[in-house]
Amino acid sequence: MNTECSHTYHNNSESFSSQRKMLIVLLITSVIMVAEVIGGLLANSLALLSDAGHMLTDVLALFLSMTAMKFAQRPPTLSKTYGFYRLEILAALCNGILLTGISIVIFLKAYDRFLHPEAIKGLYMLGVAVVGLVANGAGIVILGHAARKNLNVKSAFFHLVGDTISSAGVILGGVIIVYTGWYVIDSIIGFLIGLLILRGAYVLVKEAVDIFLEATPKEIDLEKLVNELRGIEGVRDIHHIHLWTITTGIHAISAHVLIDDLLTSKSALILREIKRILRNNYSMAHTTIEFESESCGDGLLKGVMV
């Protein structure tokens, strides 16, 4: 059994490009994280330290994501016929859970600081936040395109979006503290950063869980797909349909297709048309179709895997 051939549609060059981009972002994020830790301690800013803590999770998440993507490139085996694609989704799920934990910690710290405000050096806070904003913005540009095609890269992208917006919030807080001395704004911004992180975590966890539960991909209209297949000449009905996602961008479908009583050569033409529609209209290459005919004793004509 040549399991590797059935997975040649996975774009390895695109995956390598995504990994290279993530490595660049990892290096940038690591440098800014150290800068924010130092700046946060010097400025005594919860918002800045919270952002640095978030960046620490970014470093760990990016490393985890890159490791998972590397494993996902390993060829399928007899015991793992789908290969290791799901490791990417598992990493994304872990990232989402990690983000949830970080947001809870930020909420607790922000509440404590709100009740007991502490003096903050606004200029230190402002300067470091500006550097962080520029660096995170660069990371978003680097990962922007790849994040549309890969859930794992999207998880890293969400980290950067959260960091960028939080850096902007820290800058605003620094300006307010410099000009007004209102230290409570630091805890308020920290709380808002936590909400932003929590929202990104929800999106990641929901998408990852949907894939693990083999839910119908949200970007595919199953009813429309079925109607297109039913419109093929010779197809009478389609049932026992299962449509799921193996990993981001790789979908699979299995279905029973009831056809007219035809010669084998005619059924082959129907199969070819089904494959064409699924490939061209839905970018679906992993398909299992089982033909049925009412003229056969048990209703089964033949099973075909393509």
C-alpha positions as a Markdown table, in Angstrom:
| # | Residue | x | y | z |
|---|---|---|---|---|
| 1 | Met | 0.0 | 0.0 | 0.0 |
| 2 | Asn | 1.5 | 3.3 | -1.1 |
| 3 | Thr | 0.1 | 5.7 | 1.5 |
| 4 | Glu | 2.5 | 8.5 | 0.6 |
| 5 | Cys | 1.1 | 9.0 | -2.9 |
| 6 | Ser | -2.4 | 9.8 | -1.6 |
| 7 | His | -1.0 | 12.8 | 0.2 |
| 8 | Thr | 1.1 | 14.4 | -2.5 |
| 9 | Tyr | -1.3 | 17.3 | -2.8 |
| 10 | His | 0.0 | 18.8 | 0.5 |
| 11 | Asn | 2.1 | 21.8 | -0.5 |
| 12 | Asn | 5.4 | 21.2 | 1.1 |
| 13 | Ser | 7.1 | 24.3 | -0.4 |
| 14 | Glu | 4.3 | 26.5 | 1.0 |
| 15 | Ser | 4.7 | 24.9 | 4.4 |
| 16 | Phe | 8.5 | 25.5 | 4.3 |
| 17 | Ser | 7.8 | 29.2 | 3.4 |
| 18 | Ser | 5.4 | 29.5 | 6.4 |
| 19 | Gln | 8.0 | 28.0 | 8.7 |
| 20 | Arg | 10.7 | 30.4 | 7.6 |
| 21 | Lys | 8.4 | 33.4 | 8.1 |
| 22 | Met | 7.4 | 32.1 | 11.6 |
| 23 | Leu | 11.1 | 31.7 | 12.5 |
| 24 | Ile | 11.7 | 35.4 | 11.6 |
| 25 | Val | 8.7 | 36.4 | 13.7 |
| 26 | Leu | 10.0 | 34.2 | 16.5 |
| 27 | Leu | 13.3 | 36.0 | 16.6 |
| 28 | Ile | 11.6 | 39.5 | 16.5 |
| 29 | Thr | 9.2 | 38.5 | 19.2 |
| 30 | Ser | 11.9 | 37.1 | 21.5 |
| 31 | Val | 13.9 | 40.4 | 21.3 |
| 32 | Ile | 10.9 | 42.5 | 22.0 |
| 33 | Met | 9.8 | 40.3 | 24.9 |
| 34 | Val | 13.1 | 40.8 | 26.6 |
| 35 | Ala | 12.9 | 44.5 | 26.0 |
| 36 | Glu | 9.3 | 44.7 | 27.5 |
| 37 | Val | 10.3 | 42.7 | 30.6 |
| 38 | Ile | 13.2 | 45.1 | 31.3 |
| 39 | Gly | 11.1 | 48.1 | 30.4 |
| 40 | Gly | 8.1 | 46.9 | 32.5 |
| 41 | Leu | 10.3 | 46.4 | 35.6 |
| 42 | Leu | 11.9 | 49.8 | 35.2 |
| 43 | Ala | 8.5 | 51.5 | 34.6 |
| 44 | Asn | 6.6 | 49.4 | 37.1 |
| 45 | Ser | 3.9 | 49.0 | 34.4 |
| 46 | Leu | 1.4 | 46.1 | 34.7 |
| 47 | Ala | 0.3 | 46.7 | 31.1 |
| 48 | Leu | 3.8 | 46.4 | 29.8 |
| 49 | Leu | 4.7 | 43.4 | 31.9 |
| 50 | Ser | 1.4 | 41.8 | 30.8 |
| 51 | Asp | 2.3 | 42.4 | 27.2 |
| 52 | Ala | 5.7 | 40.9 | 27.9 |
| 53 | Gly | 4.0 | 37.8 | 29.4 |
| 54 | His | 1.8 | 37.5 | 26.4 |
| 55 | Met | 4.9 | 37.7 | 24.2 |
| 56 | Leu | 6.5 | 34.9 | 26.2 |
| 57 | Thr | 3.5 | 32.7 | 25.4 |
| 58 | Asp | 4.0 | 33.9 | 21.8 |
| 59 | Val | 7.6 | 32.6 | 21.8 |
| 60 | Leu | 6.5 | 29.2 | 23.2 |
| 61 | Ala | 3.5 | 29.1 | 20.8 |
| 62 | Leu | 5.5 | 29.9 | 17.8 |
| 63 | Phe | 8.1 | 27.3 | 18.7 |
| 64 | Leu | 5.3 | 24.7 | 19.3 |
| 65 | Ser | 3.7 | 25.6 | 16.0 |
| 66 | Met | 6.9 | 25.3 | 14.0 |
| 67 | Thr | 7.6 | 21.9 | 15.6 |
| 68 | Ala | 4.1 | 20.7 | 14.8 |
| 69 | Met | 4.4 | 21.9 | 11.2 |
| 70 | Lys | 7.7 | 20.0 | 10.9 |
| 71 | Phe | 6.1 | 16.8 | 12.1 |
| 72 | Ala | 3.2 | 17.3 | 9.8 |
| 73 | Gln | 5.5 | 17.0 | 6.8 |
| 74 | Arg | 6.4 | 13.4 | 7.8 |
| 75 | Pro | 5.0 | 10.9 | 5.4 |
| 76 | Pro | 2.0 | 8.7 | 6.3 |
| 77 | Thr | 2.5 | 5.3 | 7.8 |
| 78 | Leu | 0.5 | 2.1 | 7.9 |
| 79 | Ser | -0.6 | 3.0 | 11.5 |
| 80 | Lys | -1.2 | 6.7 | 10.7 |
| 81 | Thr | -2.6 | 6.7 | 7.1 |
| 82 | Tyr | -3.5 | 10.4 | 7.3 |
| 83 | Gly | 0.1 | 11.2 | 8.3 |
| 84 | Phe | 0.7 | 13.8 | 11.1 |
| 85 | Tyr | -1.4 | 16.7 | 9.8 |
| 86 | Arg | -3.5 | 16.8 | 12.9 |
| 87 | Leu | -0.5 | 17.9 | 15.0 |
| 88 | Glu | -0.9 | 21.3 | 13.5 |
| 89 | Ile | -4.5 | 21.5 | 14.8 |
| 90 | Leu | -3.4 | 20.1 | 18.2 |
| 91 | Ala | -0.8 | 22.9 | 18.4 |
| 92 | Ala | -3.4 | 25.5 | 17.5 |
| 93 | Leu | -5.7 | 24.1 | 20.3 |
| 94 | Cys | -2.9 | 24.3 | 22.8 |
| 95 | Asn | -2.2 | 27.9 | 21.8 |
| 96 | Gly | -5.8 | 28.8 | 22.3 |
| 97 | Ile | -5.9 | 27.2 | 25.8 |
| 98 | Leu | -2.6 | 28.9 | 26.7 |
| 99 | Leu | -4.1 | 32.3 | 25.6 |
| 100 | Thr | -7.1 | 31.7 | 27.8 |
| 101 | Gly | -4.9 | 31.1 | 30.9 |
| 102 | Ile | -2.8 | 34.2 | 30.2 |
| 103 | Ser | -6.0 | 36.4 | 29.9 |
| 104 | Ile | -7.2 | 35.1 | 33.3 |
| 105 | Val | -3.9 | 36.0 | 34.9 |
| 106 | Ile | -4.1 | 39.5 | 33.4 |
| 107 | Phe | -7.6 | 40.0 | 34.7 |
| 108 | Leu | -6.6 | 39.1 | 38.2 |
| 109 | Lys | -3.5 | 41.4 | 38.1 |
| 110 | Ala | -5.5 | 44.2 | 36.6 |
| 111 | Tyr | -8.1 | 44.0 | 39.4 |
| 112 | Asp | -5.5 | 44.1 | 42.1 |
| 113 | Arg | -3.8 | 47.1 | 40.5 |
| 114 | Phe | -7.1 | 48.8 | 40.1 |
| 115 | Leu | -7.7 | 48.6 | 43.8 |
| 116 | His | -4.1 | 49.4 | 44.7 |
| 117 | Pro | -2.7 | 51.8 | 42.1 |
| 118 | Glu | 1.1 | 52.1 | 42.0 |
| 119 | Ala | 3.4 | 54.8 | 40.6 |
| 120 | Ile | 4.5 | 54.2 | 37.0 |
| 121 | Lys | 7.3 | 55.8 | 34.9 |
| 122 | Gly | 5.3 | 56.8 | 31.8 |
| 123 | Leu | 8.3 | 57.7 | 29.6 |
| 124 | Tyr | 9.9 | 54.2 | 30.0 |
| 125 | Met | 6.5 | 52.6 | 29.4 |
| 126 | Leu | 5.9 | 54.8 | 26.3 |
| 127 | Gly | 9.3 | 54.2 | 24.7 |
| 128 | Val | 9.2 | 50.4 | 25.0 |
| 129 | Ala | 5.6 | 50.2 | 23.8 |
| 130 | Val | 6.5 | 52.1 | 20.6 |
| 131 | Val | 9.3 | 49.7 | 19.8 |
| 132 | Gly | 6.9 | 46.8 | 20.4 |
| 133 | Leu | 4.2 | 48.2 | 18.2 |
| 134 | Val | 6.6 | 48.6 | 15.3 |
| 135 | Ala | 8.0 | 45.0 | 15.7 |
| 136 | Asn | 4.6 | 43.4 | 16.0 |
| 137 | Gly | 3.3 | 45.3 | 13.0 |
| 138 | Ala | 6.3 | 43.9 | 11.0 |
| 139 | Gly | 5.4 | 40.4 | 12.2 |
| 140 | Ile | 1.8 | 40.8 | 11.1 |
| 141 | Val | 2.9 | 41.8 | 7.6 |
| 142 | Ile | 5.2 | 38.8 | 7.4 |
| 143 | Leu | 2.6 | 36.3 | 8.4 |
| 144 | Gly | -0.5 | 37.9 | 6.9 |
| 145 | His | -0.8 | 35.9 | 3.7 |
| 146 | Ala | 0.1 | 32.5 | 5.2 |
| 147 | Ala | -2.4 | 33.0 | 8.1 |
| 148 | Arg | -5.3 | 32.7 | 5.6 |
| 149 | Lys | -4.3 | 29.2 | 4.6 |
| 150 | Asn | -3.1 | 27.5 | 7.8 |
| 151 | Leu | -4.8 | 27.4 | 11.2 |
| 152 | Asn | -1.5 | 26.9 | 12.9 |
| 153 | Val | 0.0 | 30.1 | 11.3 |
| 154 | Lys | -3.3 | 31.8 | 12.0 |
| 155 | Ser | -2.8 | 31.0 | 15.7 |
| 156 | Ala | 0.6 | 32.8 | 15.6 |
| 157 | Phe | -1.0 | 35.6 | 13.6 |
| 158 | Phe | -3.6 | 36.1 | 16.3 |
| 159 | His | -0.9 | 36.3 | 18.9 |
| 160 | Leu | 0.7 | 39.1 | 17.0 |
| 161 | Val | -2.5 | 41.0 | 16.4 |
| 162 | Gly | -3.2 | 40.9 | 20.1 |
| 163 | Asp | 0.3 | 42.2 | 20.8 |
| 164 | Thr | 0.0 | 45.0 | 18.3 |
| 165 | Ile | -3.3 | 46.3 | 19.6 |
| 166 | Ser | -2.1 | 45.9 | 23.2 |
| 167 | Ser | 1.1 | 47.8 | 22.3 |
| 168 | Ala | -1.1 | 50.6 | 21.0 |
| 169 | Gly | -3.0 | 50.5 | 24.2 |
| 170 | Val | 0.1 | 50.7 | 26.3 |
| 171 | Ile | 1.3 | 53.7 | 24.2 |
| 172 | Leu | -2.0 | 55.4 | 24.9 |
| 173 | Gly | -1.7 | 54.6 | 28.6 |
| 174 | Gly | 1.9 | 55.9 | 28.7 |
| 175 | Val | 0.8 | 59.2 | 27.1 |
| 176 | Ile | -2.0 | 59.6 | 29.7 |
| 177 | Ile | 0.3 | 58.8 | 32.6 |
| 178 | Val | 3.0 | 61.2 | 31.4 |
| 179 | Tyr | 0.5 | 64.1 | 31.0 |
| 180 | Thr | -2.0 | 63.4 | 33.8 |
| 181 | Gly | -0.3 | 61.0 | 36.3 |
| 182 | Trp | -3.5 | 58.9 | 36.3 |
| 183 | Tyr | -1.9 | 55.5 | 37.2 |
| 184 | Val | -5.2 | 53.6 | 37.2 |
| 185 | Ile | -5.2 | 53.6 | 33.4 |
| 186 | Asp | -2.5 | 51.0 | 33.5 |
| 187 | Ser | -4.8 | 48.4 | 35.1 |
| 188 | Ile | -7.6 | 49.4 | 32.8 |
| 189 | Ile | -5.5 | 48.8 | 29.7 |
| 190 | Gly | -4.2 | 45.5 | 31.1 |
| 191 | Phe | -7.9 | 44.4 | 31.5 |
| 192 | Leu | -8.7 | 45.4 | 27.9 |
| 193 | Ile | -5.6 | 43.5 | 26.7 |
| 194 | Gly | -6.9 | 40.4 | 28.5 |
| 195 | Leu | -10.3 | 40.7 | 26.7 |
| 196 | Leu | -8.6 | 40.9 | 23.4 |
| 197 | Ile | -6.5 | 37.9 | 24.1 |
| 198 | Leu | -9.5 | 35.9 | 25.3 |
| 199 | Arg | -11.4 | 36.7 | 22.1 |
| 200 | Gly | -8.5 | 35.3 | 19.9 |
| 201 | Ala | -8.3 | 32.2 | 22.1 |
| 202 | Tyr | -12.0 | 31.5 | 21.6 |
| 203 | Val | -11.7 | 31.6 | 17.8 |
| 204 | Leu | -8.7 | 29.3 | 17.8 |
| 205 | Val | -10.2 | 26.8 | 20.2 |
| 206 | Lys | -13.5 | 26.7 | 18.3 |
| 207 | Glu | -11.9 | 26.1 | 14.9 |
| 208 | Ala | -9.6 | 23.4 | 16.3 |
| 209 | Val | -12.4 | 21.6 | 18.1 |
| 210 | Asp | -14.6 | 21.7 | 15.0 |
| 211 | Ile | -11.8 | 20.0 | 13.1 |
| 212 | Phe | -11.3 | 17.3 | 15.8 |
| 213 | Leu | -15.0 | 16.7 | 15.8 |
| 214 | Glu | -14.9 | 16.4 | 12.0 |
| 215 | Ala | -17.5 | 19.1 | 11.6 |
| 216 | Thr | -18.5 | 20.2 | 8.1 |
| 217 | Pro | -16.0 | 22.9 | 7.0 |
| 218 | Lys | -17.6 | 26.3 | 7.3 |
| 219 | Glu | -16.3 | 27.4 | 4.0 |
| 220 | Ile | -18.2 | 24.7 | 2.1 |
| 221 | Asp | -21.9 | 24.8 | 1.5 |
| 222 | Leu | -22.8 | 21.1 | 1.7 |
| 223 | Glu | -26.3 | 21.5 | 0.3 |
| 224 | Lys | -24.9 | 23.3 | -2.8 |
| 225 | Leu | -22.3 | 20.6 | -3.2 |
| 226 | Val | -24.9 | 17.8 | -3.1 |
| 227 | Asn | -27.1 | 19.6 | -5.6 |
| 228 | Glu | -24.2 | 19.9 | -8.0 |
| 229 | Leu | -23.5 | 16.2 | -7.8 |
| 230 | Arg | -27.1 | 15.3 | -8.2 |
| 231 | Gly | -27.2 | 17.3 | -11.4 |
| 232 | Ile | -24.7 | 15.0 | -13.0 |
| 233 | Glu | -26.4 | 12.8 | -15.7 |
| 234 | Gly | -26.9 | 9.3 | -14.5 |
| 235 | Val | -26.9 | 10.2 | -10.8 |
| 236 | Arg | -30.3 | 9.5 | -9.1 |
| 237 | Asp | -29.5 | 10.3 | -5.4 |
| 238 | Ile | -26.6 | 10.9 | -2.9 |
| 239 | His | -26.7 | 9.8 | 0.7 |
| 240 | His | -24.5 | 8.7 | 3.6 |
| 241 | Ile | -22.5 | 11.9 | 3.1 |
| 242 | His | -19.6 | 12.7 | 5.4 |
| 243 | Leu | -17.5 | 15.9 | 4.9 |
| 244 | Trp | -14.7 | 16.8 | 7.2 |
| 245 | Thr | -11.3 | 18.5 | 7.5 |
| 246 | Ile | -8.1 | 16.6 | 7.8 |
| 247 | Thr | -6.1 | 19.8 | 8.5 |
| 248 | Thr | -6.4 | 23.4 | 7.4 |
| 249 | Gly | -7.1 | 23.5 | 3.7 |
| 250 | Ile | -7.3 | 19.8 | 3.2 |
| 251 | His | -10.9 | 18.4 | 3.2 |
| 252 | Ala | -12.2 | 14.9 | 2.6 |
| 253 | Ile | -15.6 | 13.5 | 1.6 |
| 254 | Ser | -17.2 | 10.1 | 1.5 |
| 255 | Ala | -20.6 | 9.4 | 0.0 |
| 256 | His | -22.9 | 6.8 | -1.5 |
| 257 | Val | -24.1 | 7.6 | -5.0 |
| 258 | Leu | -27.2 | 6.0 | -6.4 |
| 259 | Ile | -26.8 | 5.8 | -10.2 |
| 260 | Asp | -28.8 | 4.4 | -13.1 |
| 261 | Asp | -28.2 | 0.8 | -14.2 |
| 262 | Leu | -25.2 | 1.5 | -16.4 |
| 263 | Leu | -22.2 | -0.2 | -17.9 |
| 264 | Thr | -19.0 | 0.0 | -15.9 |
| 265 | Ser | -17.5 | 2.4 | -18.6 |
| 266 | Lys | -20.5 | 4.8 | -18.1 |
| 267 | Ser | -20.1 | 4.7 | -14.3 |
| 268 | Ala | -16.4 | 5.6 | -14.8 |
| 269 | Leu | -17.5 | 8.7 | -16.6 |
| 270 | Ile | -19.8 | 9.7 | -13.7 |
| 271 | Leu | -17.0 | 9.2 | -11.3 |
| 272 | Arg | -14.7 | 11.4 | -13.4 |
| 273 | Glu | -17.3 | 14.2 | -13.4 |
| 274 | Ile | -17.7 | 13.9 | -9.6 |
| 275 | Lys | -14.0 | 14.2 | -9.1 |
| 276 | Arg | -13.8 | 17.2 | -11.5 |
| 277 | Ile | -16.5 | 19.1 | -9.6 |
| 278 | Leu | -15.0 | 18.3 | -6.2 |
| 279 | Arg | -11.5 | 19.3 | -7.3 |
| 280 | Asn | -12.3 | 22.4 | -9.3 |
| 281 | Asn | -15.2 | 23.8 | -7.3 |
| 282 | Tyr | -14.2 | 22.8 | -3.8 |
| 283 | Ser | -10.4 | 22.0 | -4.0 |
| 284 | Met | -11.1 | 18.5 | -2.7 |
| 285 | Ala | -8.7 | 15.8 | -3.8 |
| 286 | His | -9.3 | 13.1 | -1.1 |
| 287 | Thr | -12.6 | 11.5 | -2.0 |
| 288 | Thr | -14.2 | 8.1 | -1.3 |
| 289 | Ile | -17.3 | 7.4 | -3.5 |
| 290 | Glu | -19.4 | 4.2 | -3.3 |
| 291 | Phe | -21.7 | 3.6 | -6.3 |
| 292 | Glu | -25.1 | 1.9 | -5.8 |
| 293 | Ser | -27.7 | 0.6 | -8.2 |
| 294 | Glu | -31.2 | -0.6 | -7.4 |
| 295 | Ser | -30.9 | -3.4 | -9.9 |
| 296 | Cys | -28.2 | -5.1 | -7.8 |
| 297 | Gly | -29.3 | -7.5 | -5.1 |
| 298 | Asp | -28.1 | -5.6 | -2.1 |
| 299 | Gly | -28.1 | -2.2 | -3.8 |
| 300 | Leu | -24.3 | -2.2 | -4.1 |
| 301 | Leu | -22.6 | -1.7 | -7.4 |
| 302 | Lys | -19.0 | -1.1 | -6.4 |
| 303 | Gly | -16.9 | 1.0 | -4.1 |
| 304 | Val | -14.3 | 3.4 | -5.5 |
| 305 | Met | -11.7 | 5.4 | -3.7 |
| 306 | Val | -10.0 | 8.3 | -5.4 |
